[in-house]
Structures are given as structure tokens and as C-alpha cells.
Amino acid sequence: MKETLYRLCPRCFRAVPVHSGEHFCANDGQKLLERCPKCQTPIKSPYFRFCVRCGLEYSWLKTQNLQVGFKVAEG
């Protein structure tokens, strides 16, 4: 039996199975992560909040994304 891998939204932590074909979060449009950005280990559970190989805390990614803002056009 093949194990299910997941894609995870780094902003809202919404998880979807890789076989769903989704590449962007339906909630906020963020590109979904399929692997840990630090060590490239596949995300094997929709409930993981830490990488099982290197220990990277996925909530750290949420903090990083929220620091990136939009520039308002002045006019």
C-alpha cells in the first residue's frame, strides 16, 4: 500500500493529499509545500507541525509569510 503524502499551506496550515492536484491554498492562495523547505523531507501527515527529519517548525514559515506585506500605491 502506497503511503499518502500531503501538501501544506505555510500560512493557514491547510493540508491536502498530493493526489488532489492542488498546488495553491484555496483559503489564501499560498503555494502549498510538499516537502520541508530546509531538508526536503516529504510531508507525510496533515497534522505535522514540525519536520520529522530536521525539526523545522512549520509555524515559523507562517511568521515569515506574514512579515511580507503588500505595498499600497500612493497617488
mmCIF file of the N, C-alpha and C atoms, coordinates in Angstrom:
data_MODEL
# 
_entry.id   MODEL 
# 
loop_
_atom_site.group_PDB 
_atom_site.id 
_atom_site.type_symbol 
_atom_site.label_atom_id 
_atom_site.label_alt_id 
_atom_site.label_comp_id 
_atom_site.label_asym_id 
_atom_site.label_entity_id 
_atom_site.label_seq_id 
_atom_site.pdbx_PDB_ins_code 
_atom_site.Cartn_x 
_atom_site.Cartn_y 
_atom_site.Cartn_z 
_atom_site.occupancy 
_atom_site.B_iso_or_equiv 
_atom_site.pdbx_formal_charge 
_atom_site.auth_seq_id 
_atom_site.auth_comp_id 
_atom_site.auth_asym_id 
_atom_site.auth_atom_id 
_atom_site.pdbx_PDB_model_num 
ATOM 1   N N  . MET A 1 1  ? 0.829  -1.180 0.000  1.00 0.00 ? 1  MET A N  1 
ATOM 2   C CA . MET A 1 1  ? 0.000  0.000  0.000  1.00 0.00 ? 1  MET A CA 1 
ATOM 3   C C  . MET A 1 1  ? 0.879  1.252  0.000  1.00 0.00 ? 1  MET A C  1 
ATOM 4   N N  . LYS A 1 2  ? 0.608  2.151  -0.918 1.00 0.00 ? 2  LYS A N  1 
ATOM 5   C CA . LYS A 1 2  ? 1.391  3.374  -1.037 1.00 0.00 ? 2  LYS A CA 1 
ATOM 6   C C  . LYS A 1 2  ? 0.945  4.384  0.018  1.00 0.00 ? 2  LYS A C  1 
ATOM 7   N N  . GLU A 1 3  ? 1.923  5.005  0.703  1.00 0.00 ? 3  GLU A N  1 
ATOM 8   C CA . GLU A 1 3  ? 1.551  5.986  1.724  1.00 0.00 ? 3  GLU A CA 1 
ATOM 9   C C  . GLU A 1 3  ? 1.107  7.295  1.072  1.00 0.00 ? 3  GLU A C  1 
ATOM 10  N N  . THR A 1 4  ? 0.197  7.984  1.726  1.00 0.00 ? 4  THR A N  1 
ATOM 11  C CA . THR A 1 4  ? -0.303 9.264  1.230  1.00 0.00 ? 4  THR A CA 1 
ATOM 12  C C  . THR A 1 4  ? 0.633  10.373 1.683  1.00 0.00 ? 4  THR A C  1 
ATOM 13  N N  . LEU A 1 5  ? 1.023  11.217 0.744  1.00 0.00 ? 5  LEU A N  1 
ATOM 14  C CA . LEU A 1 5  ? 1.823  12.395 1.056  1.00 0.00 ? 5  LEU A CA 1 
ATOM 15  C C  . LEU A 1 5  ? 0.907  13.606 0.975  1.00 0.00 ? 5  LEU A C  1 
ATOM 16  N N  . TYR A 1 6  ? 1.306  14.687 1.633  1.00 0.00 ? 6  TYR A N  1 
ATOM 17  C CA . TYR A 1 6  ? 0.450  15.867 1.734  1.00 0.00 ? 6  TYR A CA 1 
ATOM 18  C C  . TYR A 1 6  ? 1.182  17.117 1.273  1.00 0.00 ? 6  TYR A C  1 
ATOM 19  N N  . ARG A 1 7  ? 0.387  18.111 0.893  1.00 0.00 ? 7  ARG A N  1 
ATOM 20  C CA . ARG A 1 7  ? 0.874  19.466 0.668  1.00 0.00 ? 7  ARG A CA 1 
ATOM 21  C C  . ARG A 1 7  ? 0.275  20.317 1.786  1.00 0.00 ? 7  ARG A C  1 
ATOM 22  N N  . LEU A 1 8  ? 1.074  21.245 2.287  1.00 0.00 ? 8  LEU A N  1 
ATOM 23  C CA . LEU A 1 8  ? 0.698  22.034 3.452  1.00 0.00 ? 8  LEU A CA 1 
ATOM 24  C C  . LEU A 1 8  ? 0.807  23.519 3.138  1.00 0.00 ? 8  LEU A C  1 
ATOM 25  N N  . CYS A 1 9  ? -0.197 24.280 3.521  1.00 0.00 ? 9  CYS A N  1 
ATOM 26  C CA . CYS A 1 9  ? -0.145 25.734 3.359  1.00 0.00 ? 9  CYS A CA 1 
ATOM 27  C C  . CYS A 1 9  ? 0.719  26.313 4.479  1.00 0.00 ? 9  CYS A C  1 
ATOM 28  N N  . PRO A 1 10 ? 1.763  27.067 4.154  1.00 0.00 ? 10 PRO A N  1 
ATOM 29  C CA . PRO A 1 10 ? 2.620  27.627 5.196  1.00 0.00 ? 10 PRO A CA 1 
ATOM 30  C C  . PRO A 1 10 ? 1.974  28.783 5.956  1.00 0.00 ? 10 PRO A C  1 
ATOM 31  N N  . ARG A 1 11 ? 0.839  29.281 5.484  1.00 0.00 ? 11 ARG A N  1 
ATOM 32  C CA . ARG A 1 11 ? 0.175  30.389 6.182  1.00 0.00 ? 11 ARG A CA 1 
ATOM 33  C C  . ARG A 1 11 ? -0.933 29.886 7.101  1.00 0.00 ? 11 ARG A C  1 
ATOM 34  N N  . CYS A 1 12 ? -1.858 29.070 6.600  1.00 0.00 ? 12 CYS A N  1 
ATOM 35  C CA . CYS A 1 12 ? -3.012 28.658 7.415  1.00 0.00 ? 12 CYS A CA 1 
ATOM 36  C C  . CYS A 1 12 ? -2.948 27.188 7.833  1.00 0.00 ? 12 CYS A C  1 
ATOM 37  N N  . PHE A 1 13 ? -1.936 26.455 7.365  1.00 0.00 ? 13 PHE A N  1 
ATOM 38  C CA . PHE A 1 13 ? -1.719 25.039 7.681  1.00 0.00 ? 13 PHE A CA 1 
ATOM 39  C C  . PHE A 1 13 ? -2.777 24.105 7.119  1.00 0.00 ? 13 PHE A C  1 
ATOM 40  N N  . ARG A 1 14 ? -3.533 24.556 6.134  1.00 0.00 ? 14 ARG A N  1 
ATOM 41  C CA . ARG A 1 14 ? -4.473 23.659 5.451  1.00 0.00 ? 14 ARG A CA 1 
ATOM 42  C C  . ARG A 1 14 ? -3.641 22.591 4.742  1.00 0.00 ? 14 ARG A C  1 
ATOM 43  N N  . ALA A 1 15 ? -4.031 21.341 4.877  1.00 0.00 ? 15 ALA A N  1 
ATOM 44  C CA . ALA A 1 15 ? -3.308 20.235 4.252  1.00 0.00 ? 15 ALA A CA 1 
ATOM 45  C C  . ALA A 1 15 ? -4.217 19.513 3.273  1.00 0.00 ? 15 ALA A C  1 
ATOM 46  N N  . VAL A 1 16 ? -3.650 19.128 2.146  1.00 0.00 ? 16 VAL A N  1 
ATOM 47  C CA . VAL A 1 16 ? -4.383 18.357 1.141  1.00 0.00 ? 16 VAL A CA 1 
ATOM 48  C C  . VAL A 1 16 ? -3.492 17.227 0.657  1.00 0.00 ? 16 VAL A C  1 
ATOM 49  N N  . PRO A 1 17 ? -4.073 16.080 0.309  1.00 0.00 ? 17 PRO A N  1 
ATOM 50  C CA . PRO A 1 17 ? -3.263 14.988 -0.244 1.00 0.00 ? 17 PRO A CA 1 
ATOM 51  C C  . PRO A 1 17 ? -2.640 15.427 -1.577 1.00 0.00 ? 17 PRO A C  1 
ATOM 52  N N  . VAL A 1 18 ? -1.420 14.974 -1.828 1.00 0.00 ? 18 VAL A N  1 
ATOM 53  C CA . VAL A 1 18 ? -0.723 15.310 -3.066 1.00 0.00 ? 18 VAL A CA 1 
ATOM 54  C C  . VAL A 1 18 ? -1.556 14.907 -4.281 1.00 0.00 ? 18 VAL A C  1 
ATOM 55  N N  . HIS A 1 19 ? -2.239 13.776 -4.204 1.00 0.00 ? 19 HIS A N  1 
ATOM 56  C CA . HIS A 1 19 ? -3.006 13.289 -5.354 1.00 0.00 ? 19 HIS A CA 1 
ATOM 57  C C  . HIS A 1 19 ? -4.220 14.154 -5.669 1.00 0.00 ? 19 HIS A C  1 
ATOM 58  N N  . SER A 1 20 ? -4.521 15.171 -4.828 1.00 0.00 ? 20 SER A N  1 
ATOM 59  C CA . SER A 1 20 ? -5.646 16.075 -5.101 1.00 0.00 ? 20 SER A CA 1 
ATOM 60  C C  . SER A 1 20 ? -5.369 16.975 -6.306 1.00 0.00 ? 20 SER A C  1 
ATOM 61  N N  . GLY A 1 21 ? -4.084 17.173 -6.600 1.00 0.00 ? 21 GLY A N  1 
ATOM 62  C CA . GLY A 1 21 ? -3.713 18.024 -7.726 1.00 0.00 ? 21 GLY A CA 1 
ATOM 63  C C  . GLY A 1 21 ? -3.635 19.507 -7.378 1.00 0.00 ? 21 GLY A C  1 
ATOM 64  N N  . GLU A 1 22 ? -3.984 19.875 -6.146 1.00 0.00 ? 22 GLU A N  1 
ATOM 65  C CA . GLU A 1 22 ? -3.918 21.283 -5.734 1.00 0.00 ? 22 GLU A CA 1 
ATOM 66  C C  . GLU A 1 22 ? -2.462 21.689 -5.501 1.00 0.00 ? 22 GLU A C  1 
ATOM 67  N N  . HIS A 1 23 ? -2.109 22.882 -5.962 1.00 0.00 ? 23 HIS A N  1 
ATOM 68  C CA . HIS A 1 23 ? -0.764 23.417 -5.759 1.00 0.00 ? 23 HIS A CA 1 
ATOM 69  C C  . HIS A 1 23 ? -0.778 24.731 -4.991 1.00 0.00 ? 23 HIS A C  1 
ATOM 70  N N  . PHE A 1 24 ? -1.968 25.330 -4.864 1.00 0.00 ? 24 PHE A N  1 
ATOM 71  C CA . PHE A 1 24 ? -2.129 26.589 -4.137 1.00 0.00 ? 24 PHE A CA 1 
ATOM 72  C C  . PHE A 1 24 ? -3.290 26.445 -3.161 1.00 0.00 ? 24 PHE A C  1 
ATOM 73  N N  . CYS A 1 25 ? -3.189 27.119 -2.020 1.00 0.00 ? 25 CYS A N  1 
ATOM 74  C CA . CYS A 1 25 ? -4.209 27.027 -0.975 1.00 0.00 ? 25 CYS A CA 1 
ATOM 75  C C  . CYS A 1 25 ? -5.502 27.692 -1.427 1.00 0.00 ? 25 CYS A C  1 
ATOM 76  N N  . ALA A 1 26 ? -6.607 26.992 -1.253 1.00 0.00 ? 26 ALA A N  1 
ATOM 77  C CA . ALA A 1 26 ? -7.915 27.543 -1.597 1.00 0.00 ? 26 ALA A CA 1 
ATOM 78  C C  . ALA A 1 26 ? -8.341 28.637 -0.624 1.00 0.00 ? 26 ALA A C  1 
ATOM 79  N N  . ASN A 1 27 ? -7.743 28.681 0.569  1.00 0.00 ? 27 ASN A N  1 
ATOM 80  C CA . ASN A 1 27 ? -8.098 29.688 1.568  1.00 0.00 ? 27 ASN A CA 1 
ATOM 81  C C  . ASN A 1 27 ? -7.417 31.026 1.335  1.00 0.00 ? 27 ASN A C  1 
ATOM 82  N N  . ASP A 1 28 ? -6.109 30.982 0.997  1.00 0.00 ? 28 ASP A N  1 
ATOM 83  C CA . ASP A 1 28 ? -5.373 32.245 0.905  1.00 0.00 ? 28 ASP A CA 1 
ATOM 84  C C  . ASP A 1 28 ? -4.419 32.356 -0.283 1.00 0.00 ? 28 ASP A C  1 
ATOM 85  N N  . GLY A 1 29 ? -4.423 31.387 -1.166 1.00 0.00 ? 29 GLY A N  1 
ATOM 86  C CA . GLY A 1 29 ? -3.633 31.481 -2.389 1.00 0.00 ? 29 GLY A CA 1 
ATOM 87  C C  . GLY A 1 29 ? -2.148 31.192 -2.258 1.00 0.00 ? 29 GLY A C  1 
ATOM 88  N N  . GLN A 1 30 ? -1.689 30.794 -1.076 1.00 0.00 ? 30 GLN A N  1 
ATOM 89  C CA . GLN A 1 30 ? -0.272 30.484 -0.881 1.00 0.00 ? 30 GLN A CA 1 
ATOM 90  C C  . GLN A 1 30 ? 0.109  29.212 -1.632 1.00 0.00 ? 30 GLN A C  1 
ATOM 91  N N  . LYS A 1 31 ? 1.345  29.161 -2.125 1.00 0.00 ? 31 LYS A N  1 
ATOM 92  C CA . LYS A 1 31 ? 1.850  27.939 -2.746 1.00 0.00 ? 31 LYS A CA 1 
ATOM 93  C C  . LYS A 1 31 ? 1.991  26.886 -1.659 1.00 0.00 ? 31 LYS A C  1 
ATOM 94  N N  . LEU A 1 32 ? 1.441  25.702 -1.910 1.00 0.00 ? 32 LEU A N  1 
ATOM 95  C CA . LEU A 1 32 ? 1.480  24.622 -0.925 1.00 0.00 ? 32 LEU A CA 1 
ATOM 96  C C  . LEU A 1 32 ? 2.846  23.955 -0.915 1.00 0.00 ? 32 LEU A C  1 
ATOM 97  N N  . LEU A 1 33 ? 3.320  23.602 0.274  1.00 0.00 ? 33 LEU A N  1 
ATOM 98  C CA . LEU A 1 33 ? 4.595  22.905 0.438  1.00 0.00 ? 33 LEU A CA 1 
ATOM 99  C C  . LEU A 1 33 ? 4.358  21.405 0.393  1.00 0.00 ? 33 LEU A C  1 
ATOM 100 N N  . GLU A 1 34 ? 5.176  20.716 -0.384 1.00 0.00 ? 34 GLU A N  1 
ATOM 101 C CA . GLU A 1 34 ? 5.097  19.258 -0.444 1.00 0.00 ? 34 GLU A CA 1 
ATOM 102 C C  . GLU A 1 34 ? 6.222  18.631 0.369  1.00 0.00 ? 34 GLU A C  1 
ATOM 103 N N  . ARG A 1 35 ? 7.261  19.420 0.583  1.00 0.00 ? 35 ARG A N  1 
ATOM 104 C CA . ARG A 1 35 ? 8.446  18.948 1.303  1.00 0.00 ? 35 ARG A CA 1 
ATOM 105 C C  . ARG A 1 35 ? 8.915  20.024 2.282  1.00 0.00 ? 35 ARG A C  1 
ATOM 106 N N  . CYS A 1 36 ? 9.632  19.614 3.288  1.00 0.00 ? 36 CYS A N  1 
ATOM 107 C CA . CYS A 1 36 ? 10.238 20.556 4.220  1.00 0.00 ? 36 CYS A CA 1 
ATOM 108 C C  . CYS A 1 36 ? 11.178 21.475 3.433  1.00 0.00 ? 36 CYS A C  1 
ATOM 109 N N  . PRO A 1 37 ? 11.049 22.782 3.588  1.00 0.00 ? 37 PRO A N  1 
ATOM 110 C CA . PRO A 1 37 ? 11.913 23.684 2.830  1.00 0.00 ? 37 PRO A CA 1 
ATOM 111 C C  . PRO A 1 37 ? 13.379 23.638 3.264  1.00 0.00 ? 37 PRO A C  1 
ATOM 112 N N  . LYS A 1 38 ? 13.644 23.086 4.440  1.00 0.00 ? 38 LYS A N  1 
ATOM 113 C CA . LYS A 1 38 ? 15.023 23.017 4.936  1.00 0.00 ? 38 LYS A CA 1 
ATOM 114 C C  . LYS A 1 38 ? 15.739 21.744 4.476  1.00 0.00 ? 38 LYS A C  1 
ATOM 115 N N  . CYS A 1 39 ? 15.095 20.573 4.626  1.00 0.00 ? 39 CYS A N  1 
ATOM 116 C CA . CYS A 1 39 ? 15.786 19.308 4.339  1.00 0.00 ? 39 CYS A CA 1 
ATOM 117 C C  . CYS A 1 39 ? 15.136 18.490 3.220  1.00 0.00 ? 39 CYS A C  1 
ATOM 118 N N  . GLN A 1 40 ? 14.015 18.967 2.683  1.00 0.00 ? 40 GLN A N  1 
ATOM 119 C CA . GLN A 1 40 ? 13.316 18.329 1.562  1.00 0.00 ? 40 GLN A CA 1 
ATOM 120 C C  . GLN A 1 40 ? 12.639 16.996 1.894  1.00 0.00 ? 40 GLN A C  1 
ATOM 121 N N  . THR A 1 41 ? 12.384 16.730 3.179  1.00 0.00 ? 41 THR A N  1 
ATOM 122 C CA . THR A 1 41 ? 11.646 15.526 3.568  1.00 0.00 ? 41 THR A CA 1 
ATOM 123 C C  . THR A 1 41 ? 10.167 15.702 3.208  1.00 0.00 ? 41 THR A C  1 
ATOM 124 N N  . PRO A 1 42 ? 9.553  14.702 2.585  1.00 0.00 ? 42 PRO A N  1 
ATOM 125 C CA . PRO A 1 42 ? 8.122  14.803 2.252  1.00 0.00 ? 42 PRO A CA 1 
ATOM 126 C C  . PRO A 1 42 ? 7.259  14.963 3.505  1.00 0.00 ? 42 PRO A C  1 
ATOM 127 N N  . ILE A 1 43 ? 6.164  15.711 3.368  1.00 0.00 ? 43 ILE A N  1 
ATOM 128 C CA . ILE A 1 43 ? 5.208  15.896 4.464  1.00 0.00 ? 43 ILE A CA 1 
ATOM 129 C C  . ILE A 1 43 ? 4.264  14.700 4.426  1.00 0.00 ? 43 ILE A C  1 
ATOM 130 N N  . LYS A 1 44 ? 4.298  13.878 5.478  1.00 0.00 ? 44 LYS A N  1 
ATOM 131 C CA . LYS A 1 44 ? 3.583  12.603 5.480  1.00 0.00 ? 44 LYS A CA 1 
ATOM 132 C C  . LYS A 1 44 ? 2.313  12.596 6.315  1.00 0.00 ? 44 LYS A C  1 
ATOM 133 N N  . SER A 1 45 ? 1.977  13.713 6.934  1.00 0.00 ? 45 SER A N  1 
ATOM 134 C CA . SER A 1 45 ? 0.754  13.764 7.738  1.00 0.00 ? 45 SER A CA 1 
ATOM 135 C C  . SER A 1 45 ? 0.149  15.160 7.667  1.00 0.00 ? 45 SER A C  1 
ATOM 136 N N  . PRO A 1 46 ? -1.169 15.261 7.613  1.00 0.00 ? 46 PRO A N  1 
ATOM 137 C CA . PRO A 1 46 ? -1.793 16.584 7.619  1.00 0.00 ? 46 PRO A CA 1 
ATOM 138 C C  . PRO A 1 46 ? -1.738 17.247 9.000  1.00 0.00 ? 46 PRO A C  1 
ATOM 139 N N  . TYR A 1 47 ? -1.278 16.527 10.008 1.00 0.00 ? 47 TYR A N  1 
ATOM 140 C CA . TYR A 1 47 ? -1.253 17.042 11.376 1.00 0.00 ? 47 TYR A CA 1 
ATOM 141 C C  . TYR A 1 47 ? 0.132  17.478 11.829 1.00 0.00 ? 47 TYR A C  1 
ATOM 142 N N  . PHE A 1 48 ? 1.168  17.191 11.058 1.00 0.00 ? 48 PHE A N  1 
ATOM 143 C CA . PHE A 1 48 ? 2.526  17.541 11.466 1.00 0.00 ? 48 PHE A CA 1 
ATOM 144 C C  . PHE A 1 48 ? 2.693  19.054 11.504 1.00 0.00 ? 48 PHE A C  1 
ATOM 145 N N  . ARG A 1 49 ? 3.322  19.560 12.549 1.00 0.00 ? 49 ARG A N  1 
ATOM 146 C CA . ARG A 1 49 ? 3.658  20.973 12.657 1.00 0.00 ? 49 ARG A CA 1 
ATOM 147 C C  . ARG A 1 49 ? 5.174  21.166 12.705 1.00 0.00 ? 49 ARG A C  1 
ATOM 148 N N  . PHE A 1 50 ? 5.903  20.040 12.728 1.00 0.00 ? 50 PHE A N  1 
ATOM 149 C CA . PHE A 1 50 ? 7.353  20.040 12.708 1.00 0.00 ? 50 PHE A CA 1 
ATOM 150 C C  . PHE A 1 50 ? 7.815  19.015 11.689 1.00 0.00 ? 50 PHE A C  1 
ATOM 151 N N  . CYS A 1 51 ? 8.950  19.267 11.063 1.00 0.00 ? 51 CYS A N  1 
ATOM 152 C CA . CYS A 1 51 ? 9.542  18.278 10.167 1.00 0.00 ? 51 CYS A CA 1 
ATOM 153 C C  . CYS A 1 51 ? 10.059 17.104 11.002 1.00 0.00 ? 51 CYS A C  1 
ATOM 154 N N  . VAL A 1 52 ? 9.745  15.895 10.585 1.00 0.00 ? 52 VAL A N  1 
ATOM 155 C CA . VAL A 1 52 ? 10.157 14.714 11.345 1.00 0.00 ? 52 VAL A CA 1 
ATOM 156 C C  . VAL A 1 52 ? 11.638 14.412 11.180 1.00 0.00 ? 52 VAL A C  1 
ATOM 157 N N  . ARG A 1 53 ? 12.287 15.011 10.198 1.00 0.00 ? 53 ARG A N  1 
ATOM 158 C CA . ARG A 1 53 ? 13.713 14.744 9.974  1.00 0.00 ? 53 ARG A CA 1 
ATOM 159 C C  . ARG A 1 53 ? 14.610 15.799 10.605 1.00 0.00 ? 53 ARG A C  1 
ATOM 160 N N  . CYS A 1 54 ? 14.336 17.090 10.324 1.00 0.00 ? 54 CYS A N  1 
ATOM 161 C CA . CYS A 1 54 ? 15.244 18.136 10.805 1.00 0.00 ? 54 CYS A CA 1 
ATOM 162 C C  . CYS A 1 54 ? 14.669 18.966 11.946 1.00 0.00 ? 54 CYS A C  1 
ATOM 163 N N  . GLY A 1 55 ? 13.358 18.795 12.236 1.00 0.00 ? 55 GLY A N  1 
ATOM 164 C CA . GLY A 1 55 ? 12.741 19.504 13.345 1.00 0.00 ? 55 GLY A CA 1 
ATOM 165 C C  . GLY A 1 55 ? 12.279 20.924 13.040 1.00 0.00 ? 55 GLY A C  1 
ATOM 166 N N  . LEU A 1 56 ? 12.341 21.357 11.778 1.00 0.00 ? 56 LEU A N  1 
ATOM 167 C CA . LEU A 1 56 ? 11.886 22.702 11.431 1.00 0.00 ? 56 LEU A CA 1 
ATOM 168 C C  . LEU A 1 56 ? 10.430 22.867 11.849 1.00 0.00 ? 56 LEU A C  1 
ATOM 169 N N  . GLU A 1 57 ? 10.132 23.927 12.568 1.00 0.00 ? 57 GLU A N  1 
ATOM 170 C CA . GLU A 1 57 ? 8.762  24.194 12.988 1.00 0.00 ? 57 GLU A CA 1 
ATOM 171 C C  . GLU A 1 57 ? 8.043  24.894 11.846 1.00 0.00 ? 57 GLU A C  1 
ATOM 172 N N  . TYR A 1 58 ? 6.980  24.268 11.342 1.00 0.00 ? 58 TYR A N  1 
ATOM 173 C CA . TYR A 1 58 ? 6.265  24.836 10.211 1.00 0.00 ? 58 TYR A CA 1 
ATOM 174 C C  . TYR A 1 58 ? 5.578  26.149 10.558 1.00 0.00 ? 58 TYR A C  1 
ATOM 175 N N  . SER A 1 59 ? 5.266  26.396 11.841 1.00 0.00 ? 59 SER A N  1 
ATOM 176 C CA . SER A 1 59 ? 4.656  27.679 12.211 1.00 0.00 ? 59 SER A CA 1 
ATOM 177 C C  . SER A 1 59 ? 5.648  28.824 12.000 1.00 0.00 ? 59 SER A C  1 
ATOM 178 N N  . TRP A 1 60 ? 6.931  28.530 11.992 1.00 0.00 ? 60 TRP A N  1 
ATOM 179 C CA . TRP A 1 60 ? 7.948  29.531 11.680 1.00 0.00 ? 60 TRP A CA 1 
ATOM 180 C C  . TRP A 1 60 ? 7.719  30.070 10.274 1.00 0.00 ? 60 TRP A C  1 
ATOM 181 N N  . LEU A 1 61 ? 7.295  29.207 9.360  1.00 0.00 ? 61 LEU A N  1 
ATOM 182 C CA . LEU A 1 61 ? 7.025  29.636 7.990  1.00 0.00 ? 61 LEU A CA 1 
ATOM 183 C C  . LEU A 1 61 ? 5.866  30.610 7.956  1.00 0.00 ? 61 LEU A C  1 
ATOM 184 N N  . LYS A 1 62 ? 4.854  30.367 8.789  1.00 0.00 ? 62 LYS A N  1 
ATOM 185 C CA . LYS A 1 62 ? 3.692  31.254 8.853  1.00 0.00 ? 62 LYS A CA 1 
ATOM 186 C C  . LYS A 1 62 ? 4.140  32.654 9.276  1.00 0.00 ? 62 LYS A C  1 
ATOM 187 N N  . THR A 1 63 ? 4.999  32.736 10.271 1.00 0.00 ? 63 THR A N  1 
ATOM 188 C CA . THR A 1 63 ? 5.517  34.022 10.738 1.00 0.00 ? 63 THR A CA 1 
ATOM 189 C C  . THR A 1 63 ? 6.264  34.737 9.627  1.00 0.00 ? 63 THR A C  1 
ATOM 190 N N  . GLN A 1 64 ? 7.080  33.993 8.894  1.00 0.00 ? 64 GLN A N  1 
ATOM 191 C CA . GLN A 1 64 ? 7.837  34.594 7.805  1.00 0.00 ? 64 GLN A CA 1 
ATOM 192 C C  . GLN A 1 64 ? 6.916  35.133 6.717  1.00 0.00 ? 64 GLN A C  1 
ATOM 193 N N  . ASN A 1 65 ? 5.889  34.384 6.359  1.00 0.00 ? 65 ASN A N  1 
ATOM 194 C CA . ASN A 1 65 ? 4.961  34.825 5.321  1.00 0.00 ? 65 ASN A CA 1 
ATOM 195 C C  . ASN A 1 65 ? 4.180  36.061 5.741  1.00 0.00 ? 65 ASN A C  1 
ATOM 196 N N  . LEU A 1 66 ? 3.811  36.156 7.004  1.00 0.00 ? 66 LEU A N  1 
ATOM 197 C CA . LEU A 1 66 ? 3.014  37.293 7.455  1.00 0.00 ? 66 LEU A CA 1 
ATOM 198 C C  . LEU A 1 66 ? 3.838  38.568 7.515  1.00 0.00 ? 66 LEU A C  1 
ATOM 199 N N  . GLN A 1 67 ? 5.174  38.445 7.529  1.00 0.00 ? 67 GLN A N  1 
ATOM 200 C CA . GLN A 1 67 ? 6.024  39.624 7.533  1.00 0.00 ? 67 GLN A CA 1 
ATOM 201 C C  . GLN A 1 67 ? 6.129  40.241 6.139  1.00 0.00 ? 67 GLN A C  1 
ATOM 202 N N  . VAL A 1 68 ? 5.758  39.503 5.126  1.00 0.00 ? 68 VAL A N  1 
ATOM 203 C CA . VAL A 1 68 ? 5.802  40.009 3.766  1.00 0.00 ? 68 VAL A CA 1 
ATOM 204 C C  . VAL A 1 68 ? 4.475  40.689 3.494  1.00 0.00 ? 68 VAL A C  1 
ATOM 205 N N  . GLY A 1 69 ? 4.516  41.989 3.292  1.00 0.00 ? 69 GLY A N  1 
ATOM 206 C CA . GLY A 1 69 ? 3.276  42.737 3.109  1.00 0.00 ? 69 GLY A CA 1 
ATOM 207 C C  . GLY A 1 69 ? 3.119  43.221 1.682  1.00 0.00 ? 69 GLY A C  1 
ATOM 208 N N  . PHE A 1 70 ? 2.021  43.882 1.445  1.00 0.00 ? 70 PHE A N  1 
ATOM 209 C CA . PHE A 1 70 ? 1.762  44.481 0.146  1.00 0.00 ? 70 PHE A CA 1 
ATOM 210 C C  . PHE A 1 70 ? 2.036  45.967 0.238  1.00 0.00 ? 70 PHE A C  1 
ATOM 211 N N  . LYS A 1 71 ? 2.607  46.518 -0.810 1.00 0.00 ? 71 LYS A N  1 
ATOM 212 C CA . LYS A 1 71 ? 2.867  47.940 -0.862 1.00 0.00 ? 71 LYS A CA 1 
ATOM 213 C C  . LYS A 1 71 ? 1.637  48.635 -1.443 1.00 0.00 ? 71 LYS A C  1 
ATOM 214 N N  . VAL A 1 72 ? 1.141  49.609 -0.745 1.00 0.00 ? 72 VAL A N  1 
ATOM 215 C CA . VAL A 1 72 ? -0.029 50.345 -1.207 1.00 0.00 ? 72 VAL A CA 1 
ATOM 216 C C  . VAL A 1 72 ? 0.439  51.461 -2.127 1.00 0.00 ? 72 VAL A C  1 
ATOM 217 N N  . ALA A 1 73 ? -0.166 51.531 -3.285 1.00 0.00 ? 73 ALA A N  1 
ATOM 218 C CA . ALA A 1 73 ? 0.199  52.574 -4.248 1.00 0.00 ? 73 ALA A CA 1 
ATOM 219 C C  . ALA A 1 73 ? -0.230 53.937 -3.712 1.00 0.00 ? 73 ALA A C  1 
ATOM 220 N N  . GLU A 1 74 ? 0.690  54.860 -3.773 1.00 0.00 ? 74 GLU A N  1 
ATOM 221 C CA . GLU A 1 74 ? 0.378  56.224 -3.337 1.00 0.00 ? 74 GLU A CA 1 
ATOM 222 C C  . GLU A 1 74 ? 0.004  57.037 -4.563 1.00 0.00 ? 74 GLU A C  1 
ATOM 223 N N  . GLY A 1 75 ? -0.973 57.883 -4.413 1.00 0.00 ? 75 GLY A N  1 
ATOM 224 C CA . GLY A 1 75 ? -1.294 58.563 -5.622 1.00 0.00 ? 75 GLY A CA 1 
ATOM 225 C C  . GLY A 1 75 ? -2.018 59.783 -5.503 1.00 0.00 ? 75 GLY A C  1 
# 
